[in-house]
C-alpha cells in the first residue's frame, strides 16, 4: 500500500485486525517510540454546536513508514481513521 491512504472506520478496523496483531503493533510502536523513531501527537479537540466535540489523535512510526490520524465526532457517530504508508527520505 505504499504511498496510498486508507480511509476506514472503527467497525472496519476491528473486523480487519485481531487482538494479537493489535498487541504486536502496539508493542512495535512503543519500542519505536522509546528508540525515538515514533512520535505521537497530543490529543486535540474543538467544541462546536451544543457541546459537540471534534477529536483528533495521531502518530508517526518512521521506522515502519507509517503515519496515521483518527478524527472523530462521536455525537454524530462519525469516525475516520486515515493511515498512510511511504518511504521517508532521510
DACOR-V612139 format. One line per field, one symbol per residue. psi: psi as a letter, one per 40 degrees, with the letter a starting at -180 (. if undefined). A space follows every 50 residues. Layout:
BEGIN
psi: ???
END
This chain:
BEGIN
psi: fhfiihhaidddddddhiddddddddddddddddeeeihiihhiihhibf eihhihiiihgddefhiiihhigddefhhhhhihiihih.
END
